[in-house]
Each structure stands twice: as C-alpha cells, then as structure tokens.
Amino acid sequence: MSIRRTICLALAVSAICLTLGGQSSTYWPSQKWRTAPPESQGIDSQILATAIDQVIEKHLGVHSLLVIRHGYAVVDATFYPYDGTTPHDLASVTKTVTSVLTGVAVAQKLIRLDQPLLPVFPKERPAQADAQKQKITVGDLLRMESGLDCGYAPGEAELEQMKRSANWVQFALSLPMKYDPGTHSAYCSPGYHLLGSAIGAAARMSEAEFAGKYLFDPLGIRAGVWAVDPQARSHGWGDSHFLPQDVAKIGYLYLHGGNWDGKQIVPADWVAMSIAAPTGVRGGPGGMGYEWNVTNGPGGRQYGGTGRGGQSLIVWPDLDMIVVSMAGGNAGQIAQLVRPAVASDKPLPPNPSAYAHLNQRVESASKPSAATVSSPLPSIAAAISGAVYEFPVNSSRIDSLSFTFAKNGESRVDMAYYGQPLSFPIGLDGMYRLGPNGPFHMPAGATGKWIGEGEFLLDLNFVANINHYTLDIRFDRDQIEVTANEASGLIRNGRLLGKRRP
C-alpha cells in the first residue's frame, strides 16, 4: 500500500481519518504513540505472540520490540532485564541520525557536501596533509568514501584506537590515506565522528545540541543521553541513547517525507536521496548510500538503520509500518519474525483470545526467571577477594577486574572499562542485582556462580548500554585466565591473562 493512500481506521469509540505521508495528517506522536489491537491494523496477534516466544526461546538478546502500523503501536514489549524506561544505546543507528542532521545542516547552509573537510578543523588538521587528504569533502564522509585507511579490515580497530586517544578528531584526521576520496567505500566509524563533529563546528554547538534544537524538540524527543569525546564533541557514529518510542519517530518523519505536523524538518529532496537504493556496489563509490540501509528485496522495500548488538529501525513504506528493536546481542531475526504477522491492508476481524494471549506473552517477557539456590563459596574465594587483576589492552575493553566475596553472601565485581571505574553487585542466586552501575549511570547487573574450586562464571549485563559479557574465570592467586565472550560480537572465545596487582 502506498504511503500516500488515504485510509480510514475504525476504532471502537471513534473513527480517525488519516492522509498518510502528506502535510494534512491529523496525527503526530509528539507526546506518545496511539495504541490499538493488532487486528484493527491488519496484523495477526497470534503471530506477534509467537515472535515474542521465539525471542525468548532462541535467546536472541532482544531488549525491546515496538511495532507500529498506520501510526498505531500494536505491540510494545520489553524483555527482562530492560524495562523500557531507560534510554537505550542505538549503536550505529546513531549514524542514521547523523545522516538526518547532515541534511538539516545542509538546508540551513551551515555545511555543503562538496565542502573540503580539513579547513573545518584548523587546530586538528595535519600540518603536512597530502594532496589526497586535502580532497576529502563532507559528502565523502556521509557516503563513507573518505579514502582514509579505515574500515577495510574486520573488527573496527581504528574505532577502538580512536576511543583510547586524547583527541578523537585529530586521531581520525591523522589516519593514512588508502584511496582517493570518492573512489572506494568502507565502514569507517571514525569518519562519522568527523561528520558529526563537522556539523557541531559549523553550528557552533555540539551535534547533540544541534539535534535537540532542530530535530528532537520538534518531534517531542527529549529523554536522551549522547556520549561526548574528550573535547565534548558528540559521538557521531554511535553511543547515542534514546527510548524506542522516540527512535520510531525518526522513521515516522521519513515515512512522511521529512514533514512533521505541517513543518518541513528535513528537506523532502534530502529524504528522497537518503532512502533511494545505493547507486553502486558495496566497496565501490555509491555502495554505502547515506546510512539508511535501503534494500529492495522479495519482501518489498525497506529502509532504516542498524547497529551493533541488534539495534534496528525498520521502515516498510509499502506497509505503512515501522519496527524498532533494541537488543544486547546479534538479534538479526526480528524482521523475519514480525513481517509474517501482516495479513491485510484492511482491519481483520477482532480476535480477543489471540490479543489476550499476546498481552500475556508481553507481560511474561518483562519478568525475571525464578531465583536459584546459591552454592557455598570455595576456599579460594577468601584468598582472591579484594585482589585487583590487570589486563593488557584487549578487544573486550576490560582493563581490570576485582572480586569481593563476603561471608554473608554479598558479592561484588569492580572493573575498569576503557579505564572507567564500574562496580556491580553479583547475584549468586541467578538474579541480577540491577542498579545505576553501568556506563552513564544506566541500569546494569551481574550474576555469577562457582563451577569449580577455582573457576567462576560471571554474567555481566550492561543492559541499555548493549554489552553483555560472559566471562569464564580461572583463579590462580597471582593471575587469572579469562575466556571472554560478548553477545554483540566484541570478543568471541577471547583469552585474557590478568596479573595480580602488587
């Protein structure tokens, strides 16, 4: 169904006619989304309930699932331990937001796509920049075609190195050139940090402040956390945190051609350019598009943003539908679980029993499992309690660990994460001790159990900050050996050797 087709949606108490995609729309979710039973929007409640069950049974790591059709939220589920009240890390969906803000800045004539990049940063630009680097433009960053030697190998090593540097913009600008700008594309997160920082420099405020004034405030997006670098520049590639309901507003804005309640927030031609299919193949010019991940497949047209760990903003324009999923793992199956639920362009007959079952599954998904019996502490617990074990720099981002095991059953892990001190109570009964202990003081929790005299299994869940670690730790008084896994893929079966601090 075209997004410009006029439809009338019948509700139990009123009828609301909505002209989709045009400025005459009478409904804008600036405060909150309307809700409706799935069947009233042509969606099968039973299939949505099955999707929720699959998330749990397959351990997909999904934290939230929001499905919106014709402007109505037909399911809004959260999965324990995430409760939906805390802004969630969007990871690289942040790049999609930065792409939107680039269009706003271009419309305000603050920047141009053909504008050379280096003069934007007079203090950080290399003193002896070669001719290739001097050719980089703002548009090259947007299209991920800067030519910098960044993003061509798996693992985003350049991003990890940038995040441990003193000046991130300076680091990114100092990367060597691999190709002429505009000739090759590669997934370079430092390039998008440069893009967000360029917007901030042109606007004389941070990217987050610019977003708040010209994008978030008009859409009613207010509850957010956006991390900054050592120079207080917003992370243009990731680490922005917003509620799932607010993420959906970005999709709704683009579904309506950049218009919001009669005001053109993003130029319509910019929206059209952003959601057009890429003009080239991945790796070549035009292969990355504008960070709206546009596809035209057997399931129809789709655009949106994706981020590490399963963050997803999905827009299906032909269905007039938006799906937002936040996660703490590789939850790439959400689209294929949800799409079969779409049964018709017209309302389906009411199905009270299926709808009640869906609501019951949503309620169940938000609850924790039952506690287990804590096992006795082994003798080695007292010997290693309070010791600090330090690790060389590694891809897990964990710099040190220290455990406290008290006789009263209270346990704690203290760690340095990217050098930042964090402290978590450990539930030895299988229950997270959730509190504002994670990065940015967001909820996080840990559980643990002894599986041998000197072996401890730690489940460390950053929840809204995505990362979810499973650490199999073997203690030997003066050192520990850790087998580290992180659900979003930061590290898989990594072997960390830590030495006890004297």
WOFENCOR-V577520 format. One record per pair of residues at least 6 apart in sequence whose C-alpha atoms are under 6 Angstrom apart, sorted by the first residue. I is the first residue (numbers start at 0). J is the second residue. D is the distance in Angstrom with one decimal. If there is no record, write none. Layout:
# WOFENCOR-V577520
I:J:D / I:J:D
This chain:
# WOFENCOR-V577520
0:317:4.7 / 0:318:5.6 / 1:317:5.3 / 2:19:5.4 / 2:20:5.5 / 2:319:5.8 / 3:19:5.0 / 3:20:5.1 / 5:18:4.6 / 7:16:4.4 / 8:15:5.9 / 17:24:5.6 / 18:24:5.2 / 20:255:4.1 / 22:261:5.0 / 29:218:5.3 / 29:219:4.5 / 33:71:5.0 / 33:72:6.0 / 34:71:5.0 / 34:72:4.6 / 34:73:5.9 / 35:71:6.0 / 35:73:5.4 / 36:73:5.6 / 37:44:5.7 / 37:73:4.9 / 38:346:5.9 / 38:347:4.9 / 38:349:5.9 / 39:346:4.5 / 39:347:6.0 / 40:346:5.1 / 41:342:5.6 / 41:343:4.7 / 41:344:5.7 / 41:345:5.3 / 41:346:4.5 / 41:347:5.2 / 42:340:5.3 / 42:341:4.6 / 42:342:5.5 / 43:340:5.0 / 44:353:5.6 / 44:354:5.4 / 45:353:5.3 / 46:340:5.2 / 48:357:4.7 / 50:336:5.3 / 59:330:5.1 / 60:326:5.6 / 60:327:5.1 / 60:328:4.8 / 61:326:4.1 / 62:77:5.7 / 62:78:4.9 / 62:81:5.6 / 62:325:5.3 / 62:326:4.5 / 63:76:5.5 / 63:77:4.2 / 63:78:5.9 / 63:324:5.4 / 63:325:5.2 / 64:75:5.8 / 64:76:5.1 / 64:323:6.0 / 64:324:4.7 / 65:74:5.7 / 65:75:4.5 / 65:322:5.7 / 65:323:5.1 / 66:72:5.7 / 66:73:5.8 / 66:74:5.4 / 66:322:4.7 / 67:73:5.9 / 67:320:5.6 / 67:321:5.1 / 68:319:5.9 / 68:320:4.4 / 69:319:5.7 / 76:361:5.5 / 77:365:5.6 / 78:364:5.0 / 78:365:4.7 / 79:365:4.7 / 79:366:5.7 / 79:367:5.9 / 86:223:5.8 / 86:240:5.0 / 86:241:4.2 / 86:242:4.5 / 87:240:4.6 / 87:241:5.2 / 87:242:5.9 / 87:463:4.6 / 88:238:5.7 / 88:239:5.6 / 88:240:4.2 / 88:463:5.9 / 88:464:5.3 / 89:239:5.8 / 89:240:5.7 / 89:310:5.9 / 90:237:4.5 / 90:238:5.3 / 90:306:4.8 / 90:307:5.7 / 91:236:5.8 / 91:237:4.9 / 91:306:4.1 / 92:304:4.9 / 92:305:5.2 / 92:306:5.1 / 93:236:5.6 / 93:237:4.8 / 94:236:4.9 / 95:290:5.2 / 95:291:5.9 / 95:304:5.7 / 103:265:5.6 / 105:111:5.7 / 109:201:5.7 / 112:137:5.0 / 112:138:4.2 / 113:136:5.5 / 114:136:5.2 / 114:137:5.8 / 115:135:5.8 / 115:136:4.3 / 116:135:5.7 / 116:136:4.9 / 116:137:5.7 / 117:124:5.7 / 123:169:4.8 / 131:179:5.8 / 135:145:5.8 / 135:180:5.7 / 139:145:4.9 / 140:190:5.7 / 142:288:5.8 / 142:289:5.5 / 143:184:5.4 / 143:185:5.9 / 144:180:5.8 / 144:181:4.9 / 144:183:5.5 / 144:184:4.5 / 145:180:4.7 / 146:176:5.7 / 146:177:5.5 / 146:178:4.5 / 146:179:5.3 / 146:180:4.5 / 147:175:5.9 / 147:176:4.4 / 147:177:5.5 / 148:175:5.6 / 148:176:5.3 / 148:177:4.8 / 149:187:5.3 / 150:185:5.2 / 150:186:4.7 / 150:187:4.5 / 151:185:5.8 / 158:189:5.9 / 161:167:5.5 / 171:189:5.8 / 181:284:6.0 / 182:284:5.2 / 183:282:5.6 / 183:283:4.5 / 183:284:5.1 / 184:282:4.6 / 184:283:5.3 / 184:284:5.9 / 185:282:5.9 / 188:236:5.4 / 191:235:5.3 / 191:236:5.0 / 192:234:5.7 / 192:235:4.2 / 192:236:5.4 / 195:206:5.9 / 195:235:4.3 / 199:205:4.5 / 199:206:4.6 / 205:232:5.8 / 206:233:5.6 / 220:245:5.7 / 223:240:5.4 / 223:241:4.7 / 224:239:5.9 / 224:240:4.9 / 225:239:4.2 / 225:240:5.9 / 226:233:5.9 / 226:234:5.9 / 226:238:5.8 / 227:233:4.3 / 227:234:5.5 / 256:267:5.3 / 257:263:5.8 / 257:264:5.6 / 257:265:4.6 / 257:267:5.6 / 258:264:5.7 / 273:289:5.4 / 274:293:6.0 / 276:293:5.5 / 277:285:5.9 / 277:286:5.6 / 277:288:4.8 / 278:285:5.1 / 279:285:4.5 / 279:286:4.2 / 280:286:4.3 / 281:287:5.9 / 291:302:5.8 / 291:303:4.9 / 291:304:5.4 / 292:302:5.5 / 292:303:5.7 / 293:301:5.8 / 293:302:4.3 / 294:300:6.0 / 294:301:5.4 / 301:314:5.6 / 301:315:4.9 / 302:314:5.3 / 303:312:5.1 / 303:313:4.8 / 303:314:5.8 / 304:311:5.9 / 304:312:5.0 / 305:311:4.7 / 308:326:5.9 / 308:327:5.1 / 308:328:4.3 / 308:329:4.9 / 308:487:4.3 / 309:326:5.0 / 309:328:5.8 / 309:329:5.0 / 309:330:4.5 / 309:331:6.0 / 310:324:5.8 / 310:325:4.6 / 310:326:5.7 / 311:323:5.6 / 311:324:5.1 / 312:323:4.7 / 313:321:5.7 / 313:322:5.0 / 314:320:6.0 / 314:321:4.6 / 327:465:4.4 / 327:466:6.0 / 328:486:4.6 / 328:487:4.3 / 329:487:5.3 / 370:428:5.5 / 370:429:5.6 / 370:430:5.8 / 371:428:4.8 / 371:429:5.8 / 372:428:5.5 / 373:427:5.4 / 373:428:4.8 / 377:452:5.6 / 384:402:5.4 / 384:403:4.6 / 384:404:5.7 / 385:402:5.7 / 385:403:5.3 / 386:401:5.7 / 387:400:5.9 / 387:401:4.6 / 387:499:5.7 / 387:500:5.5 / 388:399:5.5 / 388:400:5.3 / 388:497:5.2 / 388:498:5.1 / 388:499:4.4 / 388:500:5.9 / 389:399:4.3 / 389:497:5.0 / 389:498:5.4 / 390:398:5.2 / 390:399:5.7 / 390:497:4.7 / 395:490:5.7 / 396:416:5.8 / 396:417:5.6 / 397:416:4.8 / 398:415:5.2 / 398:416:5.8 / 399:414:5.2 / 399:415:5.1 / 400:413:5.8 / 400:414:4.5 / 401:412:5.6 / 401:413:5.1 / 402:411:5.7 / 402:412:4.6 / 403:410:5.4 / 403:411:5.1 / 404:410:4.6 / 410:424:5.9 / 410:425:5.2 / 411:423:5.6 / 411:424:4.3 / 411:425:5.1 / 412:422:5.9 / 412:423:5.4 / 413:421:5.8 / 413:422:4.3 / 414:420:5.8 / 414:421:5.4 / 424:432:5.9 / 425:445:4.9 / 425:446:4.9 / 426:432:5.8 / 426:446:4.4 / 427:446:5.8 / 427:447:5.2 / 427:448:5.7 / 429:446:5.6 / 431:444:5.0 / 431:445:5.3 / 431:446:5.6 / 432:444:5.3 / 433:442:6.0 / 433:443:5.4 / 433:444:4.6 / 434:442:4.9 / 434:443:5.8 / 435:441:4.6 / 435:442:4.3 / 436:442:5.9 / 436:443:5.6 / 437:443:5.1 / 437:461:5.8 / 443:460:5.7 / 443:461:4.5 / 443:462:5.5 / 444:460:5.4 / 445:458:5.4 / 445:459:4.5 / 445:460:6.0 / 446:458:5.1 / 447:456:5.5 / 447:457:4.5 / 447:458:5.9 / 448:455:5.8 / 448:456:5.4 / 449:455:4.5 / 453:473:5.6 / 453:474:5.2 / 454:472:5.6 / 454:473:4.5 / 455:472:5.2 / 456:470:5.8 / 456:471:4.7 / 457:469:5.8 / 457:470:5.1 / 458:468:5.9 / 458:469:4.8 / 459:467:5.8 / 459:468:5.0 / 460:467:4.4 / 461:467:5.8 / 467:485:5.5 / 467:486:5.5 / 468:484:5.7 / 468:485:4.4 / 469:484:5.3 / 470:482:5.8 / 470:483:4.8 / 471:481:5.5 / 471:482:5.1 / 472:480:5.8 / 472:481:4.5 / 473:479:5.5 / 473:480:5.2 / 477:499:5.0 / 478:497:5.5 / 478:498:4.4 / 478:499:5.4 / 479:496:5.9 / 479:497:5.1 / 480:495:5.8 / 480:496:4.8 / 481:494:5.7 / 481:495:4.9 / 482:492:5.7 / 482:493:5.4 / 482:494:4.8 / 483:492:5.5 / 483:493:4.9 / 484:490:5.4 / 484:491:4.7 / 484:492:5.4
